[in-house]
């Protein structure tokens, strides 16, 4: 397997960014975790991705706008619960890997939604 996957977290508050990176530490065994404090810094790092918005500042109208026009895949409000954040990331990683790299998704099984992963492998064997 020669692909390299990254979980990029972006927040303009360093303390919040550090907390998110800390909460996602279990994913480090298979994914690189990066932090960016600005959109420009994030753009220098990004490639094909799934986007999860975690915010405590946006009102309903701004959130709807971000979801509808920003190509977001998931939304979480601050403050977050550890389990909710990790589950949202797990689901987004599962979606991404099944769509983009199904043949190698099994390598990441410990950190993915295993029921969905195994169902996908069962329903669509990758060696056909």
KOLGU-4560 file (N, C-alpha, C; in nm, 3 decimals, padded with zeros to 5 digits):
<recs>
<n_xx: 00.085 n_yy: -00.117 n_zz: 00.000 ca_xx: 00.000 ca_yy: 00.000 ca_zz: 00.000 c_xx: 00.089 c_yy: 00.123 c_zz: 00.000 mol: A seq: 1 type: UNK>
<n_xx: 00.070 n_yy: 00.211 n_zz: -00.099 ca_xx: 00.157 ca_yy: 00.327 ca_zz: -00.108 c_xx: 00.083 c_yy: 00.459 c_zz: -00.094 mol: A seq: 2 type: UNK>
<n_xx: -00.043 n_yy: 00.456 n_zz: -00.061 ca_xx: -00.118 ca_yy: 00.581 ca_zz: -00.041 c_xx: -00.100 c_yy: 00.628 c_zz: 00.102 mol: A seq: 3 type: UNK>
<n_xx: -00.105 n_yy: 00.759 n_zz: 00.118 ca_xx: -00.086 ca_yy: 00.822 ca_zz: 00.248 c_xx: -00.209 c_yy: 00.909 c_zz: 00.274 mol: A seq: 4 type: UNK>
<n_xx: -00.272 n_yy: 00.890 n_zz: 00.388 ca_xx: -00.392 ca_yy: 00.964 ca_zz: 00.420 c_xx: -00.371 c_yy: 01.055 c_zz: 00.539 mol: A seq: 5 type: UNK>
<n_xx: -00.437 n_yy: 01.170 n_zz: 00.535 ca_xx: -00.418 ca_yy: 01.275 ca_zz: 00.631 c_xx: -00.554 c_yy: 01.321 c_zz: 00.685 mol: A seq: 6 type: UNK>
<n_xx: -00.562 n_yy: 01.343 n_zz: 00.814 ca_xx: -00.676 ca_yy: 01.410 ca_zz: 00.876 c_xx: -00.627 c_yy: 01.550 c_zz: 00.908 mol: A seq: 7 type: UNK>
<n_xx: -00.684 n_yy: 01.649 n_zz: 00.841 ca_xx: -00.644 ca_yy: 01.788 ca_zz: 00.858 c_xx: -00.750 c_yy: 01.860 c_zz: 00.940 mol: A seq: 8 type: UNK>
<n_xx: -00.710 n_yy: 01.921 n_zz: 01.049 ca_xx: -00.799 ca_yy: 01.996 ca_zz: 01.137 c_xx: -00.764 c_yy: 02.143 c_zz: 01.126 mol: A seq: 9 type: UNK>
<n_xx: -00.865 n_yy: 02.228 n_zz: 01.106 ca_xx: -00.843 ca_yy: 02.371 ca_zz: 01.088 c_xx: -00.926 c_yy: 02.447 c_zz: 01.189 mol: A seq: 10 type: UNK>
<n_xx: -00.863 n_yy: 02.535 n_zz: 01.265 ca_xx: -00.932 ca_yy: 02.622 ca_zz: 01.360 c_xx: -00.843 c_yy: 02.741 c_zz: 01.387 mol: A seq: 11 type: UNK>
<n_xx: -00.904 n_yy: 02.859 n_zz: 01.402 ca_xx: -00.824 ca_yy: 02.978 ca_zz: 01.426 c_xx: -00.787 c_yy: 02.996 c_zz: 01.573 mol: A seq: 12 type: UNK>
<n_xx: -00.839 n_yy: 02.910 n_zz: 01.660 ca_xx: -00.802 ca_yy: 02.913 ca_zz: 01.802 c_xx: -00.711 c_yy: 02.795 c_zz: 01.832 mol: A seq: 13 type: UNK>
<n_xx: -00.587 n_yy: 02.823 n_zz: 01.866 ca_xx: -00.487 ca_yy: 02.718 ca_zz: 01.886 c_xx: -00.530 c_yy: 02.618 c_zz: 01.993 mol: A seq: 14 type: UNK>
<n_xx: -00.592 n_yy: 02.666 n_zz: 02.102 ca_xx: -00.634 ca_yy: 02.576 ca_zz: 02.211 c_xx: -00.739 c_yy: 02.476 c_zz: 02.161 mol: A seq: 15 type: UNK>
<n_xx: -00.834 n_yy: 02.524 n_zz: 02.082 ca_xx: -00.937 ca_yy: 02.436 ca_zz: 02.027 c_xx: -00.873 c_yy: 02.337 c_zz: 01.931 mol: A seq: 16 type: UNK>
<n_xx: -00.785 n_yy: 02.384 n_zz: 01.848 ca_xx: -00.717 ca_yy: 02.298 ca_zz: 01.751 c_xx: -00.638 c_yy: 02.189 c_zz: 01.823 mol: A seq: 17 type: UNK>
<n_xx: -00.568 n_yy: 02.226 n_zz: 01.928 ca_xx: -00.493 ca_yy: 02.126 ca_zz: 02.006 c_xx: -00.587 c_yy: 02.023 c_zz: 02.069 mol: A seq: 18 type: UNK>
<n_xx: -00.704 n_yy: 02.068 n_zz: 02.116 ca_xx: -00.801 ca_yy: 01.977 ca_zz: 02.177 c_xx: -00.856 c_yy: 01.878 c_zz: 02.074 mol: A seq: 19 type: UNK>
<n_xx: -00.885 n_yy: 01.926 n_zz: 01.954 ca_xx: -00.936 ca_yy: 01.837 ca_zz: 01.849 c_xx: -00.830 c_yy: 01.735 c_zz: 01.812 mol: A seq: 20 type: UNK>
<n_xx: -00.708 n_yy: 01.779 n_zz: 01.791 ca_xx: -00.598 ca_yy: 01.687 ca_zz: 01.759 c_xx: -00.582 c_yy: 01.583 c_zz: 01.869 mol: A seq: 21 type: UNK>
<n_xx: -00.590 n_yy: 01.626 n_zz: 01.994 ca_xx: -00.581 ca_yy: 01.534 ca_zz: 02.107 c_xx: -00.693 c_yy: 01.430 c_zz: 02.102 mol: A seq: 22 type: UNK>
<n_xx: -00.816 n_yy: 01.476 n_zz: 02.076 ca_xx: -00.931 ca_yy: 01.385 ca_zz: 02.074 c_xx: -00.925 c_yy: 01.286 c_zz: 01.958 mol: A seq: 23 type: UNK>
<n_xx: -00.854 n_yy: 01.322 n_zz: 01.853 ca_xx: -00.842 ca_yy: 01.232 ca_zz: 01.738 c_xx: -00.715 c_yy: 01.147 c_zz: 01.741 mol: A seq: 24 type: UNK>
<n_xx: -00.642 n_yy: 01.152 n_zz: 01.850 ca_xx: -00.518 ca_yy: 01.076 ca_zz: 01.865 c_xx: -00.531 c_yy: 00.927 c_zz: 01.832 mol: A seq: 25 type: UNK>
<n_xx: -00.645 n_yy: 00.861 n_zz: 01.864 ca_xx: -00.654 ca_yy: 00.719 ca_zz: 01.829 c_xx: -00.641 c_yy: 00.690 c_zz: 01.680 mol: A seq: 26 type: UNK>
<n_xx: -00.663 n_yy: 00.788 n_zz: 01.595 ca_xx: -00.653 ca_yy: 00.768 ca_zz: 01.451 c_xx: -00.510 c_yy: 00.775 c_zz: 01.400 mol: A seq: 27 type: UNK>
<n_xx: -00.416 n_yy: 00.820 n_zz: 01.485 ca_xx: -00.275 ca_yy: 00.834 ca_zz: 01.445 c_xx: -00.210 c_yy: 00.703 c_zz: 01.403 mol: A seq: 28 type: UNK>
<n_xx: -00.263 n_yy: 00.592 n_zz: 01.448 ca_xx: -00.201 ca_yy: 00.464 ca_zz: 01.413 c_xx: -00.207 c_yy: 00.436 c_zz: 01.263 mol: A seq: 29 type: UNK>
<n_xx: -00.302 n_yy: 00.497 n_zz: 01.191 ca_xx: -00.317 ca_yy: 00.471 ca_zz: 01.048 c_xx: -00.325 c_yy: 00.597 c_zz: 00.962 mol: A seq: 30 type: UNK>
<n_xx: -00.341 n_yy: 00.711 n_zz: 01.025 ca_xx: -00.356 ca_yy: 00.836 ca_zz: 00.951 c_xx: -00.267 c_yy: 00.943 c_zz: 01.012 mol: A seq: 31 type: UNK>
<n_xx: -00.213 n_yy: 01.029 n_zz: 00.928 ca_xx: -00.138 ca_yy: 01.143 ca_zz: 00.978 c_xx: -00.238 c_yy: 01.250 c_zz: 01.023 mol: A seq: 32 type: UNK>
<n_xx: -00.214 n_yy: 01.312 n_zz: 01.137 ca_xx: -00.297 ca_yy: 01.422 ca_zz: 01.186 c_xx: -00.219 c_yy: 01.551 c_zz: 01.167 mol: A seq: 33 type: UNK>
<n_xx: -00.282 n_yy: 01.651 n_zz: 01.105 ca_xx: -00.219 ca_yy: 01.782 ca_zz: 01.086 c_xx: -00.313 c_yy: 01.889 c_zz: 01.137 mol: A seq: 34 type: UNK>
<n_xx: -00.255 n_yy: 01.998 n_zz: 01.181 ca_xx: -00.331 ca_yy: 02.112 ca_zz: 01.230 c_xx: -00.296 c_yy: 02.235 c_zz: 01.148 mol: A seq: 35 type: UNK>
<n_xx: -00.399 n_yy: 02.315 n_zz: 01.118 ca_xx: -00.379 ca_yy: 02.441 ca_zz: 01.047 c_xx: -00.463 c_yy: 02.548 c_zz: 01.116 mol: A seq: 36 type: UNK>
<n_xx: -00.407 n_yy: 02.667 n_zz: 01.128 ca_xx: -00.478 ca_yy: 02.776 ca_zz: 01.195 c_xx: -00.543 c_yy: 02.874 c_zz: 01.099 mol: A seq: 37 type: UNK>
<n_xx: -00.539 n_yy: 02.844 n_zz: 00.969 ca_xx: -00.602 ca_yy: 02.932 ca_zz: 00.871 c_xx: -00.639 c_yy: 02.852 c_zz: 00.747 mol: A seq: 38 type: UNK>
<n_xx: -00.727 n_yy: 02.910 n_zz: 00.667 ca_xx: -00.767 ca_yy: 02.847 ca_zz: 00.542 c_xx: -00.647 c_yy: 02.838 c_zz: 00.448 mol: A seq: 39 type: UNK>
<n_xx: -00.568 n_yy: 02.944 n_zz: 00.442 ca_xx: -00.450 ca_yy: 02.943 ca_zz: 00.355 c_xx: -00.353 c_yy: 02.832 c_zz: 00.393 mol: A seq: 40 type: UNK>
<n_xx: -00.332 n_yy: 02.817 n_zz: 00.523 ca_xx: -00.244 ca_yy: 02.709 ca_zz: 00.571 c_xx: -00.302 c_yy: 02.572 c_zz: 00.536 mol: A seq: 41 type: UNK>
<n_xx: -00.433 n_yy: 02.558 n_zz: 00.547 ca_xx: -00.499 ca_yy: 02.432 ca_zz: 00.514 c_xx: -00.490 c_yy: 02.402 c_zz: 00.366 mol: A seq: 42 type: UNK>
<n_xx: -00.509 n_yy: 02.504 n_zz: 00.284 ca_xx: -00.504 ca_yy: 02.484 ca_zz: 00.138 c_xx: -00.368 c_yy: 02.434 c_zz: 00.092 mol: A seq: 43 type: UNK>
<n_xx: -00.265 n_yy: 02.473 n_zz: 00.162 ca_xx: -00.131 ca_yy: 02.428 ca_zz: 00.126 c_xx: -00.114 c_yy: 02.278 c_zz: 00.150 mol: A seq: 44 type: UNK>
<n_xx: -00.203 n_yy: 02.220 n_zz: 00.228 ca_xx: -00.193 ca_yy: 02.079 ca_zz: 00.267 c_xx: -00.295 c_yy: 01.990 c_zz: 00.198 mol: A seq: 45 type: UNK>
<n_xx: -00.409 n_yy: 02.044 n_zz: 00.156 ca_xx: -00.522 ca_yy: 01.961 ca_zz: 00.115 c_xx: -00.507 c_yy: 01.898 c_zz: -00.021 mol: A seq: 46 type: UNK>
<n_xx: -00.578 n_yy: 01.785 n_zz: -00.036 ca_xx: -00.601 ca_yy: 01.715 ca_zz: -00.162 c_xx: -00.745 c_yy: 01.667 c_zz: -00.157 mol: A seq: 47 type: UNK>
<n_xx: -00.778 n_yy: 01.565 n_zz: -00.227 ca_xx: -00.915 ca_yy: 01.513 ca_zz: -00.224 c_xx: -00.953 c_yy: 01.486 c_zz: -00.080 mol: A seq: 48 type: UNK>
<n_xx: -01.073 n_yy: 01.531 n_zz: -00.040 ca_xx: -01.104 ca_yy: 01.523 ca_zz: 00.102 c_xx: -01.254 c_yy: 01.514 c_zz: 00.128 mol: A seq: 49 type: UNK>
<n_xx: -01.285 n_yy: 01.483 n_zz: 00.253 ca_xx: -01.420 ca_yy: 01.494 ca_zz: 00.307 c_xx: -01.412 c_yy: 01.608 c_zz: 00.407 mol: A seq: 50 type: UNK>
<n_xx: -01.520 n_yy: 01.683 n_zz: 00.420 ca_xx: -01.517 ca_yy: 01.802 ca_zz: 00.504 c_xx: -01.620 c_yy: 01.794 c_zz: 00.615 mol: A seq: 51 type: UNK>
<n_xx: -01.572 n_yy: 01.808 n_zz: 00.738 ca_xx: -01.655 ca_yy: 01.808 ca_zz: 00.858 c_xx: -01.640 c_yy: 01.943 c_zz: 00.925 mol: A seq: 52 type: UNK>
<n_xx: -01.753 n_yy: 02.014 n_zz: 00.948 ca_xx: -01.750 ca_yy: 02.145 ca_zz: 01.013 c_xx: -01.776 c_yy: 02.128 c_zz: 01.161 mol: A seq: 53 type: UNK>
<n_xx: -01.685 n_yy: 02.178 n_zz: 01.242 ca_xx: -01.698 ca_yy: 02.178 ca_zz: 01.387 c_xx: -01.688 c_yy: 02.323 c_zz: 01.430 mol: A seq: 54 type: UNK>
<n_xx: -01.800 n_yy: 02.382 n_zz: 01.473 ca_xx: -01.800 ca_yy: 02.524 ca_zz: 01.504 c_xx: -01.893 c_yy: 02.557 c_zz: 01.620 mol: A seq: 55 type: UNK>
<n_xx: -01.860 n_yy: 02.662 n_zz: 01.689 ca_xx: -01.945 ca_yy: 02.711 ca_zz: 01.796 c_xx: -01.985 c_yy: 02.855 c_zz: 01.771 mol: A seq: 56 type: UNK>
<n_xx: -01.936 n_yy: 02.913 n_zz: 01.662 ca_xx: -01.959 ca_yy: 03.054 ca_zz: 01.635 c_xx: -02.070 c_yy: 03.079 c_zz: 01.533 mol: A seq: 57 type: UNK>
<n_xx: -02.096 n_yy: 02.986 n_zz: 01.448 ca_xx: -02.188 ca_yy: 03.011 ca_zz: 01.338 c_xx: -02.333 c_yy: 03.005 c_zz: 01.383 mol: A seq: 58 type: UNK>
<n_xx: -02.412 n_yy: 03.100 n_zz: 01.333 ca_xx: -02.555 ca_yy: 03.095 ca_zz: 01.354 c_xx: -02.616 c_yy: 02.997 c_zz: 01.256 mol: A seq: 59 type: UNK>
<n_xx: -02.745 n_yy: 02.974 n_zz: 01.269 ca_xx: -02.814 ca_yy: 02.877 ca_zz: 01.184 c_xx: -02.798 c_yy: 02.913 c_zz: 01.036 mol: A seq: 60 type: UNK>
<n_xx: -02.818 n_yy: 03.038 n_zz: 01.001 ca_xx: -02.811 ca_yy: 03.078 ca_zz: 00.861 c_xx: -02.672 c_yy: 03.054 c_zz: 00.803 mol: A seq: 61 type: UNK>
<n_xx: -02.568 n_yy: 03.090 n_zz: 00.878 ca_xx: -02.432 ca_yy: 03.069 ca_zz: 00.831 c_xx: -02.399 c_yy: 02.920 c_zz: 00.820 mol: A seq: 62 type: UNK>
<n_xx: -02.450 n_yy: 02.840 n_zz: 00.912 ca_xx: -02.427 ca_yy: 02.696 ca_zz: 00.907 c_xx: -02.493 c_yy: 02.634 c_zz: 00.786 mol: A seq: 63 type: UNK>
<n_xx: -02.618 n_yy: 02.671 n_zz: 00.760 ca_xx: -02.690 ca_yy: 02.620 ca_zz: 00.642 c_xx: -02.615 c_yy: 02.660 c_zz: 00.515 mol: A seq: 64 type: UNK>
<n_xx: -02.568 n_yy: 02.783 n_zz: 00.510 ca_xx: -02.492 ca_yy: 02.831 ca_zz: 00.395 c_xx: -02.365 c_yy: 02.748 c_zz: 00.375 mol: A seq: 65 type: UNK>
<n_xx: -02.294 n_yy: 02.721 n_zz: 00.484 ca_xx: -02.172 ca_yy: 02.642 ca_zz: 00.476 c_xx: -02.199 c_yy: 02.501 c_zz: 00.426 mol: A seq: 66 type: UNK>
<n_xx: -02.306 n_yy: 02.441 n_zz: 00.476 ca_xx: -02.341 ca_yy: 02.305 ca_zz: 00.434 c_xx: -02.384 c_yy: 02.303 c_zz: 00.288 mol: A seq: 67 type: UNK>
<n_xx: -02.470 n_yy: 02.396 n_zz: 00.251 ca_xx: -02.525 ca_yy: 02.397 ca_zz: 00.116 c_xx: -02.425 c_yy: 02.439 c_zz: 00.009 mol: A seq: 68 type: UNK>
<n_xx: -02.340 n_yy: 02.535 n_zz: 00.040 ca_xx: -02.249 ca_yy: 02.588 ca_zz: -00.062 c_xx: -02.103 c_yy: 02.549 c_zz: -00.042 mol: A seq: 69 type: UNK>
<n_xx: -02.069 n_yy: 02.500 n_zz: 00.075 ca_xx: -01.930 ca_yy: 02.470 ca_zz: 00.105 c_xx: -01.890 c_yy: 02.327 c_zz: 00.080 mol: A seq: 70 type: UNK>
<n_xx: -01.983 n_yy: 02.247 n_zz: 00.033 ca_xx: -01.949 ca_yy: 02.108 ca_zz: 00.005 c_xx: -01.916 c_yy: 02.028 c_zz: 00.130 mol: A seq: 71 type: UNK>
<n_xx: -01.978 n_yy: 02.065 n_zz: 00.241 ca_xx: -01.951 ca_yy: 01.994 ca_zz: 00.366 c_xx: -02.019 c_yy: 01.858 c_zz: 00.365 mol: A seq: 72 type: UNK>
<n_xx: -01.959 n_yy: 01.765 n_zz: 00.436 ca_xx: -02.014 ca_yy: 01.631 ca_zz: 00.447 c_xx: -02.077 c_yy: 01.605 c_zz: 00.583 mol: A seq: 73 type: UNK>
<n_xx: -02.040 n_yy: 01.686 n_zz: 00.684 ca_xx: -02.090 ca_yy: 01.662 ca_zz: 00.820 c_xx: -02.072 c_yy: 01.789 c_zz: 00.902 mol: A seq: 74 type: UNK>
<n_xx: -02.161 n_yy: 01.808 n_zz: 00.999 ca_xx: -02.157 ca_yy: 01.926 ca_zz: 01.085 c_xx: -02.166 c_yy: 01.884 c_zz: 01.231 mol: A seq: 75 type: UNK>
<n_xx: -02.079 n_yy: 01.939 n_zz: 01.315 ca_xx: -02.083 ca_yy: 01.920 ca_zz: 01.459 c_xx: -02.071 c_yy: 02.056 c_zz: 01.526 mol: A seq: 76 type: UNK>
<n_xx: -02.145 n_yy: 02.075 n_zz: 01.634 ca_xx: -02.139 ca_yy: 02.201 ca_zz: 01.708 c_xx: -02.043 c_yy: 02.189 c_zz: 01.826 mol: A seq: 77 type: UNK>
<n_xx: -01.979 n_yy: 02.300 n_zz: 01.861 ca_xx: -01.898 ca_yy: 02.308 ca_zz: 01.982 c_xx: -01.992 c_yy: 02.339 c_zz: 02.098 mol: A seq: 78 type: UNK>
<n_xx: -01.966 n_yy: 02.295 n_zz: 02.215 ca_xx: -01.861 ca_yy: 02.198 ca_zz: 02.250 c_xx: -01.902 c_yy: 02.059 c_zz: 02.201 mol: A seq: 79 type: UNK>
<n_xx: -01.806 n_yy: 01.980 n_zz: 02.167 ca_xx: -01.833 ca_yy: 01.846 ca_zz: 02.115 c_xx: -01.811 c_yy: 01.743 c_zz: 02.223 mol: A seq: 80 type: UNK>
<n_xx: -01.869 n_yy: 01.627 n_zz: 02.200 ca_xx: -01.842 ca_yy: 01.511 ca_zz: 02.286 c_xx: -01.738 c_yy: 01.426 c_zz: 02.215 mol: A seq: 81 type: UNK>
<n_xx: -01.642 n_yy: 01.377 n_zz: 02.290 ca_xx: -01.533 ca_yy: 01.297 ca_zz: 02.235 c_xx: -01.586 c_yy: 01.186 c_zz: 02.145 mol: A seq: 82 type: UNK>
<n_xx: -01.682 n_yy: 01.109 n_zz: 02.195 ca_xx: -01.735 ca_yy: 00.995 ca_zz: 02.119 c_xx: -01.802 c_yy: 01.040 c_zz: 01.991 mol: A seq: 83 type: UNK>
<n_xx: -01.873 n_yy: 01.153 n_zz: 01.996 ca_xx: -01.942 ca_yy: 01.203 ca_zz: 01.878 c_xx: -01.843 c_yy: 01.247 c_zz: 01.771 mol: A seq: 84 type: UNK>
<n_xx: -01.737 n_yy: 01.318 n_zz: 01.812 ca_xx: -01.634 ca_yy: 01.361 ca_zz: 01.718 c_xx: -01.565 c_yy: 01.241 c_zz: 01.655 mol: A seq: 85 type: UNK>
<n_xx: -01.524 n_yy: 01.146 n_zz: 01.737 ca_xx: -01.454 ca_yy: 01.028 ca_zz: 01.683 c_xx: -01.544 c_yy: 00.947 c_zz: 01.592 mol: A seq: 86 type: UNK>
<n_xx: -01.671 n_yy: 00.933 n_zz: 01.626 ca_xx: -01.763 ca_yy: 00.857 ca_zz: 01.541 c_xx: -01.786 c_yy: 00.929 c_zz: 01.408 mol: A seq: 87 type: UNK>
<n_xx: -01.799 n_yy: 01.061 n_zz: 01.411 ca_xx: -01.816 ca_yy: 01.136 ca_zz: 01.286 c_xx: -01.694 c_yy: 01.120 c_zz: 01.196 mol: A seq: 88 type: UNK>
<n_xx: -01.575 n_yy: 01.129 n_zz: 01.253 ca_xx: -01.453 ca_yy: 01.110 ca_zz: 01.175 c_xx: -01.445 c_yy: 00.967 c_zz: 01.122 mol: A seq: 89 type: UNK>
<n_xx: -01.480 n_yy: 00.870 n_zz: 01.205 ca_xx: -01.479 ca_yy: 00.729 ca_zz: 01.162 c_xx: -01.571 c_yy: 00.709 c_zz: 01.041 mol: A seq: 90 type: UNK>
<n_xx: -01.692 n_yy: 00.767 n_zz: 01.045 ca_xx: -01.787 ca_yy: 00.751 ca_zz: 00.935 c_xx: -01.737 c_yy: 00.820 c_zz: 00.808 mol: A seq: 91 type: UNK>
<n_xx: -01.679 n_yy: 00.939 n_zz: 00.823 ca_xx: -01.628 ca_yy: 01.011 ca_zz: 00.706 c_xx: -01.508 c_yy: 00.937 c_zz: 00.645 mol: A seq: 92 type: UNK>
<n_xx: -01.421 n_yy: 00.884 n_zz: 00.728 ca_xx: -01.309 ca_yy: 00.804 ca_zz: 00.677 c_xx: -01.358 c_yy: 00.679 c_zz: 00.605 mol: A seq: 93 type: UNK>
<n_xx: -01.459 n_yy: 00.615 n_zz: 00.661 ca_xx: -01.516 ca_yy: 00.496 ca_zz: 00.598 c_xx: -01.574 c_yy: 00.531 c_zz: 00.462 mol: A seq: 94 type: UNK>
<n_xx: -01.652 n_yy: 00.639 n_zz: 00.456 ca_xx: -01.709 ca_yy: 00.683 ca_zz: 00.328 c_xx: -01.599 c_yy: 00.710 c_zz: 00.226 mol: A seq: 95 type: UNK>
<n_xx: -01.498 n_yy: 00.785 n_zz: 00.269 ca_xx: -01.392 ca_yy: 00.824 ca_zz: 00.179 c_xx: -01.313 c_yy: 00.704 c_zz: 00.127 mol: A seq: 96 type: UNK>
<n_xx: -01.270 n_yy: 00.619 n_zz: 00.217 ca_xx: -01.188 ca_yy: 00.505 ca_zz: 00.176 c_xx: -01.264 c_yy: 00.406 c_zz: 00.090 mol: A seq: 97 type: UNK>
<n_xx: -01.391 n_yy: 00.383 n_zz: 00.122 ca_xx: -01.469 ca_yy: 00.292 ca_zz: 00.038 c_xx: -01.488 c_yy: 00.348 c_zz: -00.102 mol: A seq: 98 type: UNK>
<n_xx: -01.503 n_yy: 00.478 n_zz: -00.113 ca_xx: -01.523 ca_yy: 00.541 ca_zz: -00.244 c_xx: -01.392 c_yy: 00.557 c_zz: -00.321 mol: A seq: 99 type: UNK>
<n_xx: -01.284 n_yy: 00.590 n_zz: -00.252 ca_xx: -01.159 ca_yy: 00.626 ca_zz: -00.319 c_xx: -01.054 c_yy: 00.517 c_zz: -00.324 mol: A seq: 100 type: UNK>
<n_xx: -01.056 n_yy: 00.426 n_zz: -00.230 ca_xx: -00.947 ca_yy: 00.328 ca_zz: -00.221 c_xx: -00.998 c_yy: 00.197 c_zz: -00.162 mol: A seq: 101 type: UNK>
<n_xx: -01.110 n_yy: 00.150 n_zz: -00.216 ca_xx: -01.176 ca_yy: 00.031 ca_zz: -00.163 c_xx: -01.085 c_yy: -00.090 c_zz: -00.149 mol: A seq: 102 type: UNK>
<n_xx: -00.994 n_yy: -00.106 n_zz: -00.241 ca_xx: -00.905 ca_yy: -00.222 ca_zz: -00.237 c_xx: -00.815 c_yy: -00.222 c_zz: -00.115 mol: A seq: 103 type: UNK>
<n_xx: -00.781 n_yy: -00.105 n_zz: -00.066 ca_xx: -00.691 ca_yy: -00.094 ca_zz: 00.050 c_xx: -00.763 c_yy: -00.057 c_zz: 00.179 mol: A seq: 104 type: UNK>
<n_xx: -00.893 n_yy: -00.039 n_zz: 00.173 ca_xx: -00.969 ca_yy: 00.005 ca_zz: 00.291 c_xx: -00.955 c_yy: -00.093 c_zz: 00.407 mol: A seq: 105 type: UNK>
<n_xx: -00.941 n_yy: -00.220 n_zz: 00.378 ca_xx: -00.931 ca_yy: -00.321 ca_zz: 00.484 c_xx: -00.812 c_yy: -00.295 c_zz: 00.575 mol: A seq: 106 type: UNK>
<n_xx: -00.707 n_yy: -00.237 n_zz: 00.522 ca_xx: -00.588 ca_yy: -00.204 ca_zz: 00.602 c_xx: -00.623 c_yy: -00.110 c_zz: 00.718 mol: A seq: 107 type: UNK>
<n_xx: -00.726 n_yy: -00.028 n_zz: 00.697 ca_xx: -00.766 ca_yy: 00.071 ca_zz: 00.797 c_xx: -00.881 c_yy: 00.023 c_zz: 00.885 mol: A seq: 108 type: UNK>
<n_xx: -00.918 n_yy: -00.103 n_zz: 00.873 ca_xx: -01.036 ca_yy: -00.158 ca_zz: 00.942 c_xx: -01.044 c_yy: -00.126 c_zz: 01.091 mol: A seq: 109 type: UNK>
<n_xx: -00.935 n_yy: -00.127 n_zz: 01.166 ca_xx: -00.948 ca_yy: -00.099 ca_zz: 01.309 c_xx: -01.006 c_yy: 00.039 c_zz: 01.340 mol: A seq: 110 type: UNK>
<n_xx: -00.993 n_yy: 00.132 n_zz: 01.245 ca_xx: -01.039 ca_yy: 00.269 ca_zz: 01.269 c_xx: -01.163 c_yy: 00.307 c_zz: 01.189 mol: A seq: 111 type: UNK>
<n_xx: -01.216 n_yy: 00.216 n_zz: 01.111 ca_xx: -01.333 ca_yy: 00.243 ca_zz: 01.029 c_xx: -01.457 c_yy: 00.179 c_zz: 01.089 mol: A seq: 112 type: UNK>
<n_xx: -01.571 n_yy: 00.210 n_zz: 01.029 ca_xx: -01.695 ca_yy: 00.142 ca_zz: 01.064 c_xx: -01.683 c_yy: 00.002 c_zz: 01.005 mol: A seq: 113 type: UNK>
<n_xx: -01.650 n_yy: -00.093 n_zz: 01.090 ca_xx: -01.618 ca_yy: -00.228 ca_zz: 01.042 c_xx: -01.738 c_yy: -00.298 c_zz: 00.981 mol: A seq: 114 type: UNK>
<n_xx: -01.856 n_yy: -00.276 n_zz: 01.035 ca_xx: -01.976 ca_yy: -00.339 ca_zz: 00.978 c_xx: -01.996 c_yy: -00.293 c_zz: 00.834 mol: A seq: 115 type: UNK>
<n_xx: -01.983 n_yy: -00.163 n_zz: 00.811 ca_xx: -01.998 ca_yy: -00.110 ca_zz: 00.674 c_xx: -01.886 c_yy: -00.157 c_zz: 00.583 mol: A seq: 116 type: UNK>
<n_xx: -01.765 n_yy: -00.161 n_zz: 00.636 ca_xx: -01.650 ca_yy: -00.205 ca_zz: 00.557 c_xx: -01.668 c_yy: -00.350 c_zz: 00.513 mol: A seq: 117 type: UNK>
<n_xx: -01.700 n_yy: -00.437 n_zz: 00.606 ca_xx: -01.715 ca_yy: -00.578 ca_zz: 00.572 c_xx: -01.836 c_yy: -00.603 c_zz: 00.482 mol: A seq: 118 type: UNK>
<n_xx: -01.942 n_yy: -00.526 n_zz: 00.501 ca_xx: -02.058 ca_yy: -00.538 ca_zz: 00.412 c_xx: -02.020 c_yy: -00.498 c_zz: 00.270 mol: A seq: 119 type: UNK>
<n_xx: -01.943 n_yy: -00.391 n_zz: 00.257 ca_xx: -01.900 ca_yy: -00.346 ca_zz: 00.124 c_xx: -01.810 c_yy: -00.450 c_zz: 00.058 mol: A seq: 120 type: UNK>
<n_xx: -01.721 n_yy: -00.508 n_zz: 00.135 ca_xx: -01.632 ca_yy: -00.612 ca_zz: 00.081 c_xx: -01.714 c_yy: -00.734 c_zz: 00.041 mol: A seq: 121 type: UNK>
<n_xx: -01.811 n_yy: -00.769 n_zz: 00.121 ca_xx: -01.896 ca_yy: -00.884 ca_zz: 00.090 c_xx: -01.980 c_yy: -00.858 c_zz: -00.035 mol: A seq: 122 type: UNK>
<n_xx: -02.039 n_yy: -00.739 n_zz: -00.043 ca_xx: -02.129 ca_yy: -00.706 ca_zz: -00.154 c_xx: -02.055 c_yy: -00.680 c_zz: -00.285 mol: A seq: 123 type: UNK>
<n_xx: -01.933 n_yy: -00.627 n_zz: -00.276 ca_xx: -01.857 ca_yy: -00.590 ca_zz: -00.395 c_xx: -01.712 c_yy: -00.629 c_zz: -00.376 mol: A seq: 124 type: UNK>
<n_xx: -01.679 n_yy: -00.757 n_zz: -00.390 ca_xx: -01.539 ca_yy: -00.798 ca_zz: -00.375 c_xx: -01.450 c_yy: -00.717 c_zz: -00.470 mol: A seq: 125 type: UNK>
<n_xx: -01.338 n_yy: -00.670 n_zz: -00.421 ca_xx: -01.254 ca_yy: -00.579 ca_zz: -00.497 c_xx: -01.167 c_yy: -00.649 c_zz: -00.599 mol: A seq: 126 type: UNK>
<n_xx: -01.159 n_yy: -00.780 n_zz: -00.593 ca_xx: -01.073 ca_yy: -00.851 ca_zz: -00.688 c_xx: -01.148 c_yy: -00.892 c_zz: -00.815 mol: A seq: 127 type: UNK>
<n_xx: -01.270 n_yy: -00.852 n_zz: -00.828 ca_xx: -01.346 ca_yy: -00.887 ca_zz: -00.950 c_xx: -01.321 c_yy: -00.788 c_zz: -01.060 mol: A seq: 128 type: UNK>
</recs>
